């Protein structure tokens, strides 16, 4: 992924990635940081710059470089101004955050880094001052450069689309996996890390636990427990009796029809499964869409945001409302119909020019 000839900085990068691994960051997170730093140091190499001597203007040039297509980054072709950026603003901001964390790591080790990447002490003018702030200076990360990101709406699946995906599952294991995602809002990594002891049929609960798993699956947050319907547990029982059989494993989801049989199911196996289900069902989806759909439907039905946050494992209610607190045009119409401002769609009272019932 990274080589000394391309970036000239293999040791500082390896030190940083080793630190992330040591503090328990997931393999996927460490891998994402590695890819982001690879882009940064490829830019430095192409611009003949060094990582420990960088100006704000050069950081801005890095942002522009990221938005070029691969051929444009290498200078093989000229890119016209009207060409759409090669990566999104959120991707650019993520890469900048990775680079900033890299510099912060080395600054804390005593390495002299450019001033624009250091943490600043104190507060900005006009910012909120918390109680007892005078007892010590606060450290805040100085935002070097960031792009404005349009608030996107999470992709959700309709009931018909979910039924199509479930109907395309030819194995009980696969159907159980996606019903689990539908009924709990678990991340795919959390599902792949489940053990049989995490499913409590008597209390109708599924527990998510933070731990190391043989398949690399990870729970991102602290432990939590999610109530589940009887239908899901009945399917779990059918799966165990008809497909799981006598296999001796703690893991719920195993490889059953390809070698090696009996090992925990992996991310790549699920990726291949999703591709097959897309082709059969005609629904373009990712496993995370089931989480989006679960959360969105709960909020639309009036479930308190703090309850949804607890079910999803969010540390803050603000995270839940920030991601899922969106209102579609249909949501707005239903709210107006509920309070009597508008008649339901299809109602004969929708006459042209009829005034709202304020």
Backbone torsions as a table, in degrees:
resi	resn	phi	psi	omega
1	UNK	NA	-43.3	179.1
2	UNK	-126.5	140.7	176.4
3	UNK	-137.1	154.5	-173.2
4	UNK	-64.6	-32.7	-179.2
5	UNK	-68.1	-32.3	-175.6
6	UNK	-84.9	-29.8	-176.4
7	UNK	-123.8	-19.1	177.9
8	UNK	63.5	19.3	-173.6
9	UNK	-147.4	40.2	-172.3
10	UNK	-65.8	-37.5	-176.3
11	UNK	-68.1	-49.7	178.0
12	UNK	-58.9	-35.5	179.1
13	UNK	-68.7	-46.3	179.8
14	UNK	-62.0	-38.1	177.8
15	UNK	-61.4	-43.4	-178.8
16	UNK	-66.2	-46.3	-179.6
17	UNK	-65.4	-35.6	176.9
18	UNK	-64.8	-37.8	177.5
19	UNK	-63.6	-44.4	179.2
20	UNK	-59.9	-41.3	178.5
21	UNK	-65.2	-40.5	-177.5
22	UNK	-65.6	-31.6	-178.7
23	UNK	-90.4	7.6	170.8
24	UNK	93.5	13.0	175.3
25	UNK	-65.7	146.0	-176.3
26	UNK	-67.1	153.8	176.8
27	UNK	-55.7	-36.4	179.0
28	UNK	-65.6	-38.7	178.6
29	UNK	-65.8	-45.4	179.5
30	UNK	-62.1	-40.1	179.5
31	UNK	-64.1	-41.0	179.2
32	UNK	-64.0	-41.4	176.5
33	UNK	-60.9	-40.6	-178.8
34	UNK	-62.7	-43.1	178.9
35	UNK	-65.5	-39.9	180.0
36	UNK	-66.1	-41.2	178.5
37	UNK	-70.2	-32.2	175.5
38	UNK	-58.2	-45.5	179.1
39	UNK	-62.2	-41.8	-177.7
40	UNK	-63.2	-45.0	-177.1
41	UNK	-77.7	-23.0	170.6
42	UNK	-67.2	-39.8	175.5
43	UNK	-61.7	-46.5	179.6
44	UNK	-59.4	-41.5	-179.7
45	UNK	-64.6	-44.1	-178.6
46	UNK	-67.2	-30.4	179.9
47	UNK	-93.7	2.6	-179.7
48	UNK	56.2	49.2	178.9
49	UNK	-116.1	161.6	175.6
50	UNK	-112.9	147.6	-172.8
51	UNK	-69.3	-24.6	-176.5
52	UNK	-96.2	14.6	177.9
53	UNK	-150.1	86.0	-171.9
54	UNK	-134.1	141.4	179.3
55	UNK	-103.8	165.9	178.7
56	UNK	-61.7	-38.7	179.3
57	UNK	-62.5	-36.0	179.5
58	UNK	-71.9	-30.9	173.5
59	UNK	-66.2	-41.9	176.4
60	UNK	-61.0	-37.9	177.2
61	UNK	-65.8	-33.0	176.5
62	UNK	-63.0	-41.6	177.9
63	UNK	-60.6	-45.8	178.5
64	UNK	-62.9	-39.1	-179.9
65	UNK	-63.5	-39.9	179.2
66	UNK	-61.7	-32.5	-175.4
67	UNK	-82.5	-4.2	177.3
68	UNK	-83.4	151.3	172.2
69	UNK	-68.0	160.3	-177.0
70	UNK	-50.7	-41.8	-180.0
71	UNK	-66.2	-34.8	179.0
72	UNK	-71.2	-32.7	178.5
73	UNK	-64.6	-34.5	-179.7
74	UNK	-84.6	-4.7	178.9
75	UNK	80.7	9.1	-179.2
76	UNK	-72.0	-30.0	-179.1
77	UNK	-133.4	155.3	174.3
78	UNK	-88.1	139.0	-177.9
79	UNK	-107.1	124.9	-179.5
80	UNK	-73.0	149.3	-176.9
81	UNK	-60.5	-29.6	-176.0
82	UNK	-82.1	-2.1	178.9
83	UNK	-70.1	134.1	-179.1
84	UNK	-64.3	146.8	178.2
85	UNK	-57.2	144.5	-178.8
86	UNK	-71.9	-30.2	177.6
87	UNK	-126.5	157.3	-178.6
88	UNK	-77.4	165.6	177.7
89	UNK	-62.8	-37.0	179.6
90	UNK	-66.7	-34.9	177.2
91	UNK	-67.2	-41.9	177.2
92	UNK	-60.4	-45.6	-179.6
93	UNK	-63.8	-36.2	177.3
94	UNK	-64.7	-41.9	179.4
95	UNK	-66.3	-38.9	177.2
96	UNK	-65.0	-37.0	178.1
97	UNK	-65.1	-38.9	177.9
98	UNK	-64.5	-42.7	178.9
99	UNK	-64.9	-41.1	179.4
100	UNK	-62.4	-41.2	177.9
101	UNK	-64.9	-37.2	177.0
102	UNK	-60.1	-47.4	179.9
103	UNK	-66.8	-39.5	-180.0
104	UNK	-63.2	-40.1	177.4
105	UNK	-57.1	-47.6	-177.0
106	UNK	-73.4	-32.4	177.0
107	UNK	-63.8	-39.0	179.7
108	UNK	-70.8	-19.4	175.8
109	UNK	-85.6	-2.5	178.7
110	UNK	96.3	5.6	177.9
111	UNK	-76.9	137.8	177.8
112	UNK	-77.4	113.8	-180.0
113	UNK	-116.4	159.6	179.0
114	UNK	-54.1	143.0	-174.1
115	UNK	-58.3	-32.8	-175.4
116	UNK	-68.6	-14.7	179.3
117	UNK	-99.4	-2.9	-177.6
118	UNK	-80.2	159.1	172.2
119	UNK	-76.2	145.0	178.7
120	UNK	-105.9	147.7	178.8
121	UNK	-96.9	150.7	175.6
122	UNK	92.0	-153.0	-175.2
123	UNK	-139.6	159.9	175.5
124	UNK	-80.9	154.6	179.9
125	UNK	-61.0	133.9	176.9
126	UNK	86.1	-3.6	-179.1
127	UNK	-81.8	160.9	-176.4
128	UNK	-66.8	136.3	178.3
129	UNK	-108.4	112.4	-177.9
130	UNK	-73.5	162.3	176.7
131	UNK	-59.2	139.9	179.1
132	UNK	66.0	18.8	179.7
133	UNK	-63.9	-23.8	-177.1
134	UNK	-70.2	-11.8	-177.2
135	UNK	-75.9	-13.8	179.6
136	UNK	-172.9	148.6	179.1
137	UNK	-72.2	143.8	179.4
138	UNK	-98.1	142.1	177.3
139	UNK	-96.6	128.8	177.5
140	UNK	-129.0	140.4	179.7
141	UNK	-75.4	126.6	178.1
142	UNK	-78.5	123.0	-178.2
143	UNK	-80.3	111.3	-174.8
144	UNK	-71.1	-62.3	179.4
145	UNK	-144.9	142.4	172.9
146	UNK	-151.9	151.9	178.7
147	UNK	-102.4	149.0	177.2
148	UNK	-72.2	130.7	-178.2
149	UNK	-112.5	125.7	175.9
150	UNK	-70.5	133.0	-179.2
151	UNK	-64.4	112.3	179.7
152	UNK	-86.1	154.5	177.5
153	UNK	-97.4	127.1	180.0
154	UNK	-57.0	142.4	178.8
155	UNK	-75.1	125.3	177.9
156	UNK	-119.5	156.8	-179.6
157	UNK	-106.5	142.2	175.3
158	UNK	-77.3	165.9	177.8
159	UNK	-60.0	-38.4	179.6
160	UNK	-65.3	-38.8	179.3
161	UNK	-67.4	-42.2	177.9
162	UNK	-62.3	-43.1	178.3
163	UNK	-61.6	-36.6	179.8
164	UNK	-66.5	-40.8	178.7
165	UNK	-65.5	-48.1	-179.5
166	UNK	-63.6	-37.4	179.4
167	UNK	-69.0	-19.0	179.3
168	UNK	-86.4	-7.7	179.2
169	UNK	-78.4	121.1	-179.5
170	UNK	-93.9	-9.8	178.8
171	UNK	-115.3	144.2	176.9
172	UNK	-62.9	-37.3	179.0
173	UNK	-57.4	-45.7	-176.7
174	UNK	-69.2	-41.3	178.2
175	UNK	-63.7	-42.1	178.7
176	UNK	-62.9	-39.6	-179.9
177	UNK	-59.4	-48.3	-175.6
178	UNK	-79.4	-26.3	171.2
179	UNK	-68.2	-36.2	176.3
180	UNK	-61.2	-46.0	178.4
181	UNK	-62.5	-39.6	-179.7
182	UNK	-65.0	-40.7	-171.0
183	UNK	-93.4	-6.2	-177.5
184	UNK	-127.6	-20.9	-175.3
185	UNK	72.0	17.3	178.7
186	UNK	-66.8	149.0	168.9
187	UNK	-72.3	155.9	-177.7
188	UNK	-62.3	-36.0	178.2
189	UNK	-64.6	-35.9	177.8
190	UNK	-67.3	-38.9	179.6
191	UNK	-67.0	-43.9	-177.6
192	UNK	-67.9	-20.3	179.0
193	UNK	-92.1	2.0	-177.8
194	UNK	-66.8	140.8	170.6
195	UNK	-107.5	161.2	-179.4
196	UNK	-59.6	-33.8	179.5
197	UNK	-68.6	-11.0	179.6
198	UNK	-82.3	-12.6	178.2
199	UNK	-102.3	118.2	-177.9
200	UNK	-109.5	99.4	-176.6
201	UNK	-67.1	-35.8	-178.4
202	UNK	-64.5	-43.6	-179.2
203	UNK	-92.7	-3.5	-179.5
204	UNK	55.7	58.7	-177.1
205	UNK	-138.0	152.2	170.6
206	UNK	-123.0	128.8	-179.7
207	UNK	-104.2	136.9	177.0
208	UNK	-106.2	126.3	-175.6
209	UNK	-125.6	138.5	177.9
210	UNK	-82.8	115.3	-178.9
211	UNK	-165.0	168.4	176.5
212	UNK	-80.5	140.2	179.8
213	UNK	-126.7	147.6	-176.2
214	UNK	-64.1	-25.5	-178.8
215	UNK	-94.1	6.9	179.5
216	UNK	80.7	1.5	178.7
217	UNK	-68.7	145.3	-176.5
218	UNK	-138.3	143.9	167.2
219	UNK	-91.6	128.4	-174.1
220	UNK	-77.0	-24.0	-170.7
221	UNK	-122.7	-176.8	178.7
222	UNK	-69.0	167.7	-178.3
223	UNK	-59.3	146.6	175.4
224	UNK	-154.6	164.6	179.5
225	UNK	-127.0	134.9	-175.8
226	UNK	-121.8	124.3	174.6
227	UNK	-66.3	146.8	-178.4
228	UNK	-134.7	158.3	179.2
229	UNK	-79.6	160.5	179.1
230	UNK	-59.7	-37.6	-177.3
231	UNK	-55.4	-39.8	-179.0
232	UNK	-66.8	-42.3	-178.8
233	UNK	-69.9	-31.6	175.4
234	UNK	-65.9	-40.6	177.9
235	UNK	-66.6	-36.5	176.0
236	UNK	-60.0	-43.8	179.0
237	UNK	-63.4	-43.7	178.9
238	UNK	-61.7	-42.1	179.6
239	UNK	-60.9	-43.4	-179.5
240	UNK	-64.1	-42.4	-175.1
241	UNK	-77.4	-36.8	-172.5
242	UNK	-94.4	-25.6	-175.4
243	UNK	-125.4	-41.1	-176.6
244	UNK	-69.5	-44.5	174.6
245	UNK	62.6	-135.1	-173.6
246	UNK	-94.0	12.9	-179.9
247	UNK	-60.9	136.2	-177.2
248	UNK	-99.5	95.4	-179.7
249	UNK	-154.5	147.3	174.9
250	UNK	-79.4	-21.6	-173.6
251	UNK	-78.1	141.7	179.2
252	UNK	-73.6	-45.3	-175.1
253	UNK	-104.3	117.4	-176.9
254	UNK	-124.0	162.3	169.0
255	UNK	-77.8	121.6	-172.2
256	UNK	-117.6	-23.3	-172.8
257	UNK	-124.1	11.1	174.8
258	UNK	-144.0	157.2	-177.6
259	UNK	-83.2	145.2	-4.8
260	UNK	-78.9	129.9	179.3
261	UNK	-71.6	140.1	174.1
262	UNK	92.2	3.1	177.0
263	UNK	-92.8	153.9	-179.8
264	UNK	-58.1	139.2	179.1
265	UNK	-63.3	140.9	-174.8
266	UNK	-108.3	168.1	175.6
267	UNK	-58.1	-43.8	-176.7
268	UNK	-65.2	-35.6	177.2
269	UNK	-65.0	-40.1	177.4
270	UNK	-66.7	-37.9	177.6
271	UNK	-59.2	-43.9	178.1
272	UNK	-65.6	-39.9	178.5
273	UNK	-61.9	-44.2	179.3
274	UNK	-59.6	-40.6	178.3
275	UNK	-60.2	-41.4	178.7
276	UNK	-67.6	-40.8	-179.6
277	UNK	-68.8	-34.4	174.3
278	UNK	-59.5	-45.6	-178.1
279	UNK	-65.4	-38.8	-178.2
280	UNK	-74.7	-40.9	-172.5
281	UNK	-90.4	-23.4	-174.4
282	UNK	78.2	7.5	-179.5
283	UNK	-100.6	123.8	175.8
284	UNK	-86.6	112.5	-174.6
285	UNK	-149.5	163.5	169.2
286	UNK	-125.1	155.9	179.1
287	UNK	-53.6	-34.1	-176.8
288	UNK	-68.0	-19.0	177.4
289	UNK	-61.8	-29.8	178.9
290	UNK	-67.2	-36.2	176.8
291	UNK	-65.9	-45.3	177.1
292	UNK	-57.4	-44.4	-176.6
293	UNK	-66.5	-42.4	178.9
294	UNK	-58.2	-50.3	-177.3
295	UNK	-66.7	-43.9	-178.5
296	UNK	-62.7	-43.4	-179.5
297	UNK	-65.2	-38.0	178.0
298	UNK	-62.2	-45.2	-179.6
299	UNK	-66.8	-37.6	179.0
300	UNK	-65.1	-27.8	179.7
301	UNK	-88.0	5.7	175.1
302	UNK	89.7	12.0	177.0
303	UNK	-65.5	129.8	179.9
304	UNK	-55.2	141.2	-176.4
305	UNK	-60.3	-33.9	-178.9
306	UNK	-68.4	-29.5	176.2
307	UNK	-71.6	-43.7	178.6
308	UNK	-62.0	-41.0	178.7
309	UNK	-60.3	-41.9	179.5
310	UNK	-65.0	-41.7	-179.9
311	UNK	-65.6	-35.8	-178.3
312	UNK	-83.5	-15.8	-177.5
313	UNK	83.1	22.8	177.3
314	UNK	-78.4	139.3	179.0
315	UNK	-73.9	-23.4	-176.2
316	UNK	-134.7	139.8	174.6
317	UNK	-62.7	-30.8	179.8
318	UNK	-60.5	-34.4	177.1
319	UNK	-63.7	-42.9	-179.3
320	UNK	-64.2	-50.4	-177.9
321	UNK	-69.9	-31.5	179.4
322	UNK	-67.1	-35.4	-178.9
323	UNK	-87.0	-44.1	-169.5
324	UNK	-111.6	-1.1	-177.5
325	UNK	-82.7	29.6	-179.4
326	UNK	-85.1	155.6	177.9
327	UNK	-122.8	123.4	176.8
328	UNK	-82.2	166.5	175.1
329	UNK	-55.9	-36.3	178.1
330	UNK	-65.7	-37.9	176.8
331	UNK	-61.6	-43.5	-179.7
332	UNK	-63.2	-43.1	179.9
333	UNK	-63.9	-44.2	-179.7
334	UNK	-60.6	-37.5	179.1
335	UNK	-65.7	-41.0	179.6
336	UNK	-69.9	-35.7	176.3
337	UNK	-65.7	-40.1	-177.0
338	UNK	-62.1	-34.1	-178.9
339	UNK	-96.0	5.2	174.4
340	UNK	84.4	9.3	179.1
341	UNK	-74.1	-38.6	179.5
342	UNK	-124.6	149.2	172.3
343	UNK	-79.9	160.0	177.2
344	UNK	-62.6	154.4	175.5
345	UNK	-60.7	136.3	-178.0
346	UNK	93.3	-10.8	178.2
347	UNK	-70.8	138.9	-178.9
348	UNK	-65.2	-16.0	-177.3
349	UNK	-77.7	-0.6	179.9
350	UNK	-79.7	56.4	179.3
351	UNK	-75.9	147.9	179.1
352	UNK	-62.4	128.7	177.5
353	UNK	84.8	-0.1	178.2
354	UNK	-67.0	131.4	-177.9
355	UNK	-78.3	147.7	174.8
356	UNK	-62.0	153.9	-179.8
357	UNK	-90.5	77.8	-179.8
358	UNK	-74.9	NA	NA
